Amino acid sequence: MTLARMPEPDRTVLDRSDAIIKDLETLIGVDGVISDEEGRRAFETDALTAYRQIPLVVVLPRSTEHVSKVLKYCYENGLKVVPRGAGTSLCGGALPTADSIVIVTSRMNRVIEADFVNRTITVEAGITNLAITDAVSAEGFFYAPDPSSQLACTVGGNLAMNSGGAHCLKYGVTTNNVLGVKLVMMDGEIVEIGGPYLDSEGYDFLALIVGSEGQFGIVTEATLKIIPKMEAARPVMLGFNSCEAAGQCVAAIIGSGIIPVAIEYMDRPAIAVCEAFAKAGYPLDVEALLIVEVEGFEDEIARLLRDIVEIARAFDPKVVEASSSADQSARIWKGRKAAFGAMGRISDYYCMDGTIPLSRLPEVLSRIAQICAEQRLKVANVFHAGDGNLHPLILYNANDADEARRAELAGAEILKLCVSVGGCLTGEHGVGIEKRDLMDVQFSPSDLAVQMRIKSVFDPQWLLNRGKVFPLSALEASERPAADQAA
C-alpha cells in the first residue's frame, strides 16, 4: 500500500540519536529503553501492517511519572512522540516515524482500585480490555466496551480511538463508559480530568480527550464504569436469502424499540470462512447471517427472542436458531469472534471502518459489493449492524502492489460512500494515517482549521503523533508563512 505519505524525518534529530538514547536511559533506566535495531523493529508497525517504519527509539515507562519525564524531555528538545498501547490499531494510529520516540504503555497494567459500591474501576492505561472485566467478574460486574481485539488491546488505545465493539449497541461506545482520566501533557504536566462520578465541574474536556488519537496528551490512568452482569444472555441466529433482507431486518428490530446487546452481521463469504475455521454450525446456503443477542432474566430473554423472531419472519428468514443453552450460545458466537483471524488464514485483507444510518444499510451493502467488483477485488462483510458500524474486509494480495493500491482505492470509495449517506469516516478504529487524507471529505476547511487550532492549544509544537488524523496538505499549508499563503 502506498497512498499515505508520512512527514520527512528531521535529519538533525537522527544525527543525535545516540545522545537522545543516553538521556532517556538516564531518565527512566536502561531496562525501559529499546534502542537496538532488532528490538525497535518490533514496533515498526501496528495492525495496519502494510505501512512500516522503524522508530528512533522505544521507551517503556512503568509509571505516570516516567511518562511525564519522557514527555518533558521530548518537549524541551523538540522530539516527536508516538503513543502506543498493544499496537492493535487498524488505521496506522501507532505507526512511528524514523525520528520519533515511541512511548509504549504496556508495562503500566495495574488495577488501581475497584469500587463496587459506586460501580467504578480505576486502571492504568496499559491493561488489556478483557483484563478489566476479568478483574471485576467475580463480583458480578463487567466493563461494557468489548472490541474484537479485547484479549490484546489496551484500554489506553481504546480511549485514544474510542473503540467499542458489539456491546456498544446497548451500553454506548467507550466515551460513554469513561468517567475520568489522568493525562500527561506534552510538556510533562500531569492533569486529571473528570473523576469517579457521572459529571464533573467545568468544561467537558473528557469528551475531547476520548477519541483524540494521542493528539492532545498521553492517558496513563482511567476511571471507568463497571456494570452489573445480567442474569443471562442468549443469541438467536437468523439466516437470510439476501443481504437486503438482513439489513431490513436489522432496521426493523431497532425500529421496534428492542435494544439487543448486539446485532452482528456476516455475509456469505464471511460465513463460509468463519464456518471453515470455527465449525460453529453456520448455514452455508444463505446470503447473510445475523446474530442477535439479548439479555435479562430468563423469561425476559424468552420474550425478547420470540419478538425478534416474529419481526424477522417478515423478511422470510431461511434459518432461525435461538440458543437454549450456554454451549449453544458459545457455538453461535465462536465463528463471529474468530472472524478476522479466520479471514487472515485465506488472504490479506484491508479492514474498513465506517458508520452509516441503519436505514441506509441495504443500499450501502449493495454499493460496497459494486465498488469492490469495479476494483476486481473480493470483499467479505463482518460488522456491528446494530449501530451501523461497518467493517468490510477487502481481500487482496499484499505482495501485489497493484492489488494493494486498488484495495486502498476501494476502501476510500467505501468511506466516501459512508459519508455521502449521512454516516462517518470512522466508527471505532480511528483516523490514523488510513483516513487522514479523507478528512476533507467529511469536514470543511473551516472545520479542519478549528480542530487544528485545538490541537495547537494542547501541543503547540505538534510533536504528539504528528502525521496522523489531519491531512498533511492542511498541516503544511498552516505552517507556511502568511505571505506565502496569501500568494
Secondary structure by P-SEA (a helix, b strand, c coil): ccccccccccaaaaaaaaaaaaaaaaacccccccccaaaaaaacccccccbbbbccbbbbbccaaaaaaaaaaaaaabbbbbbbcccccccccccccccbbbbbccccccccccccccbbbbbcccccaaaaaaacccccccccccccccccccaaaaaaaccccccccccccccccccccccccccbbbbbccccccccccccccccccccccccccccbbbbbbbccccbbbbbbbbbccaaaaaaaaaaaaaacccccbbbbbcaaaaaaaaacccccccccccbbbbbbbbccaaaaaaaaaaaaaaaccccccbbbbbccaaaaaaaaccccaaaaaaaacbbbbbbbbbccccaaaaaaaaaaaaaaaacbbbbbbccccccbbbbbbbbccccaaaaaaaaaaaaaaaaaaaaacccccccccccccccccccccccaaaaaaaaaaaaaacccccccccccccaaaaaaaacccccccc
